Amino acid sequence: MADFQEPTAADRRGLVIFDCDGVLVDSEILACDVQSRALARHGMKISGAEVARRFLGASAKDMRAAIEADLGRSLPADHEDQCLRELYAAFRRELAPVAGIANVVGAVRAAGYACCVASSSSPERIALALDVTGLRSALEPHVFSSTMVSRGKPAPDLFLFAAERMGFKPGQAQVVEDSQNGVKAAKAAGMRCVGFVAGSHCSAEHADSLVAVGADRVCADARSLSAALTGWDQRDPEGAGSPG
């Protein structure tokens, strides 16, 4: 993607916050399968699809707490490290961007919106995902991780933190999310939320599940997502917070 001169604050039409996994990069299937195999080694039988249903959008800390509650005992201290080693190897072998998402980022920025990434993943995982999919130069340095706040999704902390750092009020921001936890976080933050269900992990019922927790709109492909984002303007304070 060509270099782009960031618009000044006065010229910006608003802020678009992209989740990373399942929105920018098609990583959720890989991550859920790695987690499923790892948990099987510790005596917990759970499919990749069930991992996705229960933990999509959750932070590693919250996922560990829920799994340990199910197991009735602690996971090994190196559980996350082992999963990350396996996942990073899978990323390097086969991770791809979600179809058309680079064009969405380009269109949103060209239309005068500021962009950033806000993800439950660690900074290292986000950087690797963006790097191997060719998206890193288009989005850095505006990348925020749940490790930067005290509460992860579905709490609003990460999105509020990202908007503040980017210089926007909540009502001026749109969030693109693929998970129920992410949608809940965006709405709790007072932001418009566009659900995006183009990832390979999304089932036929996925769109309805996002609407059920408050998504203002759901898009199934990059073209409709681009139109939904660029057709919304929150420079008018009287319109702040209204659904699109």
C-alpha positions in Angstrom: 0.0 0.0 0.0 1.3 3.4 -0.9 2.4 5.8 1.8 -0.4 8.0 3.0 -0.2 11.5 4.6 -2.4 11.4 7.8 -5.0 14.1 7.7 -4.9 16.8 10.4 -7.3 16.5 13.3 -9.5 19.3 11.9 -9.9 17.4 8.6 -10.6 14.0 9.9 -14.1 12.7 9.4 -13.8 10.3 12.4 -11.9 7.3 13.7 -12.2 3.7 12.5 -10.9 1.1 15.0 -10.1 -2.3 13.5 -10.0 -5.4 15.6 -7.1 -7.6 14.4 -7.9 -11.3 14.6 -10.8 -12.2 12.3 -11.1 -8.7 10.9 -7.7 -7.8 9.5 -6.2 -11.3 9.4 -7.9 -14.6 9.0 -6.3 -16.1 12.1 -9.2 -17.3 14.3 -9.4 -20.8 12.8 -5.7 -21.2 13.3 -5.8 -19.9 16.9 -8.8 -21.9 17.9 -7.3 -25.2 16.5 -4.0 -24.6 18.4 -5.9 -24.0 21.6 -8.1 -27.1 21.1 -5.0 -29.3 20.6 -3.2 -27.7 23.6 -6.2 -28.2 25.9 -6.6 -31.8 24.8 -3.1 -32.4 26.2 -4.3 -31.2 29.6 -7.4 -33.4 29.6 -10.0 -30.9 28.3 -11.8 -32.0 25.2 -13.0 -29.0 23.3 -13.3 -28.4 19.5 -11.9 -25.5 17.7 -15.4 -24.4 17.0 -16.3 -24.4 20.7 -13.2 -22.5 21.5 -14.3 -19.9 19.0 -17.9 -19.8 20.4 -16.7 -19.3 24.0 -13.6 -17.3 23.8 -13.6 -15.2 20.5 -12.5 -11.7 21.4 -11.5 -12.6 25.0 -8.1 -11.8 26.4 -5.6 -14.5 27.3 -6.0 -13.8 31.0 -9.8 -14.1 30.9 -9.6 -17.3 28.7 -7.2 -18.9 31.2 -9.5 -18.1 34.1 -12.5 -19.7 32.4 -10.6 -22.8 31.4 -9.1 -23.3 34.8 -12.6 -23.0 36.3 -13.8 -25.7 33.9 -10.8 -28.0 34.7 -10.9 -27.3 38.4 -7.1 -26.8 38.5 -4.4 -24.5 37.1 -3.0 -24.8 33.7 0.8 -25.1 33.4 2.5 -21.7 33.7 3.9 -22.0 30.2 0.5 -22.9 28.6 0.2 -19.6 26.7 3.9 -19.6 25.7 3.5 -23.1 24.2 0.3 -22.1 22.4 2.0 -19.0 21.0 5.0 -20.9 19.7 2.6 -23.2 17.8 0.5 -20.3 16.6 3.4 -18.2 15.5 4.7 -21.1 13.4 1.2 -21.5 11.9 1.1 -17.8 11.2 4.4 -17.9 9.3 3.2 -20.9 7.3 -0.3 -20.0 6.3 -1.8 -16.8 7.8 -3.5 -14.6 5.2 -5.3 -11.2 5.4 -9.1 -11.3 5.4 -10.1 -11.0 1.7 -10.2 -7.4 0.6 -9.3 -5.8 3.9 -6.3 -4.0 2.6 -8.6 -2.2 0.1 -10.9 -1.3 3.0 -8.1 0.3 5.0 -7.0 2.2 2.0 -10.5 3.5 1.2 -11.2 4.5 4.8 -8.0 6.5 5.0 -8.4 8.1 1.6 -11.9 9.2 2.7 -10.3 11.2 5.5 -10.8 8.9 8.5 -8.0 8.1 11.0 -7.4 4.4 11.5 -6.0 2.2 14.3 -5.9 -1.4 15.5 -7.3 -2.4 19.0 -6.9 -6.1 19.8 -7.1 -8.5 22.7 -3.8 -10.0 21.4 -0.4 -9.2 22.7 1.7 -6.5 20.9 4.1 -9.2 19.6 1.3 -11.3 18.1 -0.4 -8.3 16.5 2.9 -7.2 15.0 3.6 -10.7 13.5 0.1 -11.0 12.1 0.3 -7.6 10.4 3.8 -8.3 9.2 3.2 -11.6 7.5 0.0 -10.4 5.9 1.6 -7.2 4.5 -0.7 -4.9 6.6 1.8 -3.6 9.1 3.0 -0.5 7.2 -0.5 0.7 6.6 -1.5 0.6 10.2 1.5 1.2 12.5 2.2 2.9 14.8 -1.5 3.2 15.8 -1.8 -0.3 17.3 -3.3 -0.9 20.8 -3.3 -4.1 22.8 -5.5 -5.2 25.7 -2.2 -5.5 27.6 -2.2 -1.7 27.7 -5.4 -1.5 29.9 -6.6 -3.2 33.1 -9.7 -4.8 31.6 -10.1 -6.5 28.3 -13.2 -7.0 26.1 -16.1 -7.0 26.8 -15.2 -4.1 29.0 -14.9 -0.8 27.0 -11.4 0.1 28.3 -9.4 -0.8 25.2 -11.6 1.1 22.8 -11.8 4.1 25.0 -8.0 4.1 25.4 -7.5 3.8 21.7 -9.9 6.7 20.9 -8.3 8.9 23.5 -4.8 8.2 22.2 -6.0 9.0 18.7 -7.6 12.2 19.7 -11.3 11.3 19.3 -14.4 11.2 21.5 -16.3 7.9 21.6 -19.1 9.2 19.6 -16.7 10.0 16.7 -15.5 6.4 16.5 -16.5 3.3 14.5 -15.4 -0.2 15.6 -15.1 -3.1 13.2 -15.5 -6.4 15.1 -16.1 -10.1 14.5 -16.8 -11.2 18.1 -19.6 -10.8 20.6 -17.2 -9.6 23.2 -15.8 -7.0 20.8 -19.3 -5.7 19.9 -20.2 -5.5 23.6 -17.0 -3.6 24.3 -17.6 -1.1 21.5 -21.2 -0.4 22.5 -20.2 -0.1 26.2 -17.7 2.5 25.0 -20.5 4.5 23.2 -19.2 3.8 19.7 -20.8 2.7 16.5 -20.0 -1.0 15.8 -20.0 -2.7 12.4 -19.8 -6.4 12.6 -17.7 -8.1 10.0 -18.2 -11.8 9.2 -15.9 -12.4 6.3 -13.4 -14.5 8.3 -13.3 -18.3 7.7 -14.4 -18.9 11.3 -17.7 -17.3 10.8 -20.7 -19.6 10.6 -24.1 -18.9 9.0 -25.4 -17.8 12.4 -22.5 -15.5 13.1 -24.1 -12.3 11.8 -27.2 -12.8 13.9 -25.1 -13.4 17.0 -23.4 -10.0 16.6 -26.7 -8.2 16.0 -28.1 -9.8 19.1 -25.4 -8.1 21.3 -25.8 -4.7 19.7 -23.9 -4.5 16.4 -25.4 -1.5 14.5 -24.7 -3.2 11.1 -23.1 -6.4 9.9 -21.1 -6.8 6.7 -20.3 -10.0 5.0 -17.6 -8.8 2.6 -15.0 -6.1 2.2 -16.9 -4.1 -0.4 -20.0 -3.7 1.9 -17.7 -2.9 4.9 -15.9 -0.2 3.0 -19.2 1.4 2.0 -20.6 1.2 5.6 -17.5 2.8 7.1 -16.9 5.6 4.5 -20.6 6.5 4.4 -20.7 7.5 8.0 -19.6 11.0 9.2 -19.4 12.0 12.9 -18.0 15.5 12.6 -21.4 16.7 13.5 -21.6 16.5 17.3 -25.4 16.3 17.2 -25.2 13.0 15.5 -22.6 11.4 17.9 -23.6 8.0 19.1 -26.4 7.4 16.7 -26.5 4.0 15.0 -25.6 3.8 11.3 
